[in-house]
Amino acid sequence: MRVSSFKEISLIVFAISLIQVASGQKYGLRAIDSMVKSLVKVKEDTNKIKLIYRIGDAYTTIDPVKSMQYARDGLARSEKLKWNKGMAAFNMSIGNVLSYAGRYDSSIYYYNRAYTINTSINNSGGIISALLNIGSAYQDKGNYNKAVEYLF
């Protein structure tokens, strides 16, 4: 009887979790739609690029293809404005999408680009993020010795 109760409780908790994830994605899509609609109203400057970043970031786990499209667009716009902080952020975003897709070598390439840019502008938070992401990608890839170099 006790095992049966545990199975029932586990099933209920699992069902509730699925409902929360589905509703979270639905809310996430509404928020994304709202940001996308406001994108046309925003002036072509770093504020627009920041909005593009938020949209792409929100899509990372919901729709990685769209996330990558926004990241590449944001990177191009940042490069056009010569905005280093934006370039670093979008290189990191591209790396995140690639890592999420299991393309660790490619993600490491973009994380290294982000690291280089962040180093050039003395962005310590960005430097730390890039190093941690590089280490995590090596860890996910199974190269633990290399991961330790970046994570500790």
Buried (B, 14 or more C-beta within 10 A) or exposed (E): EEEEEEEEEEEEEEEEEEEEEEEEEEEBBEEBEEBBEEEEEBEEEBEBBBBBBBBBBBBBEEBBEBBBBBBBBBBBBBEEBEBBBBBBBBBBBBBBBBBBEEBBEBBBBBBBBBBBBBBEEEBEEBBEBBBEBBBBBBBEBEBEEBBEEBBE
